[in-house]
Each structure stands twice: as structure tokens, then as C-alpha cells.
């Protein structure tokens, strides 16, 4: 099983390699509204104005008390949401890439992977009616309908295929819940109709999500989202570096010329594209193109 946190760590490895950041831990749990936090280790690396990243939240440090090891914080910074955190939760001081920003990049990556051709196959069972030609799929994640078949009937015990037309953009008064399929002619009432359709990947909601279960991404493809998420996060860093208000460090300018960050992101994107092609080939072998008759 791969969790959201596993993907965040994989993305961080793509971004940071083996470099280390300053860490601390919460000494006691905190509620979503608590503004005074007690930390376990000394506060040498924390200053007033530091950002602290814990789970999927980023907070700003207004004050600190070294002897008590407490900090007064502003909750839910840079778009994150205040949340409760357990005692011993790891706190990253001035994280270059907070877990929250990596999580947001992963969310966008899953949405884009569906648009790029990665999908999960889902099924839906509908019941036929002799007076109905249009069947509402009641699903908002449909990319394309792959196949439609009747449940087996008779001694042949097979699944006869059904000619169909996939309908989208149908007025809601006719199909209130989303895309639909149209069947030609009349059919026997009460038959189960099995619809296979290509669906968009799901979205993650928390650090402990089972990625394969929640998103539907194949286990062989879980390495792809961290590649794309890392590339997304490198772009803004290059933009900040070349702003006219910024003065780059001399050493960095000499040894890491302008554009190096962007090139690193391009390398990640190139590898992501290669891996995406591999997985789409795998999907094509698993779900080959069917010869089907669509009603026009």
C-alpha cells in the first residue's frame, strides 16, 4: 500500500535529494485553534518570523520562549488549513517545500494525469426498461465509455455486447446526474446492463489515504505523480530567483547558473512523460480497443 505521505516523501526526495532540514517535534497535541505550541527540542533554529510546517499545515511564528520551548503562532498560512496535530508530530523549520505545498502539487498532478491519458476502469450496473432509450450514468468522472453488455441470460452464459452511443452535454431535465448512454430500439425490461467506463483518477484527501484505492492509479504508476509534482514546484523557485528585486548569492550564480532549476524540472518532466507512456502502453494492453458500433 502506498500512502499520500509516501508520495510526499518521494516528491521531497526528487526536490531535496539527501539534504537535511531542521526538524523539531510537538510536545503534546494541539487543537485546530491553539496558538501556543510547546516543542520537544530547543528552539535554536526557530526565530520570530519563521515558518513551521507540520502535517498539512504551515504556521508563522510571532514569538518564542526558549526556556519554556514554546512558540506563539499564526495558524493556516500560505493557504493551508488549521488542523489538530498529534503529540510527537514532526515540525519542519522553514521548510523549502512544506508538505502542504507538495500535497497541493500532487493533487494537481492527479488531475492532469487523467487529462494526459491515465485512467481507471470502473463499472456501473443499470436496469433496462422497455420504454427507455437513455440511461443516466449518474457519474461525474467519466472520460469515455469502454463497453456495454447485458448480464448473461440463457444456456450460453455469455455477456452479449450492446451497441450504444455515449451522450454528454445532455440537458439536465433529461439526464439530471451526468453523462448517459443511448441504446437503439427497445430492450427487454429488467435486464442488468453492465457499463464499463474509463474514469478520471480520484483525488487525495489526507496523509494516510491509500493512494491506489482512493485515486485508482495502478500500483505500477505510483512513481509518476512525485515526478510531476516536483517539476511543478521547481518552476516558481526559478521565477523568484530571477526577479529584479532579488540579488542571488555570488557562489550560487557562479556554480548554479540561472536556468539550472528550470532544467532540473524539465528533466523530471521528461522522465514523467516516459513513465506515462509506459503506463499507457500497459493500459492499452489490458484494455485493448474494442470494435464497437455506436449509434449515430
Helices and strands as residue ranges (DSSP letters): H 4-16, E 23-25, E 36-38, E 51-54, E 57-65, E 70-74, G 77-79, E 90-93, H 99-116, E 120-127, E 134-136, E 142-150, E 165-167, E 180-182, E 192-199, H 211-215, G 219-221, H 222-241, H 250-255, H 260-286
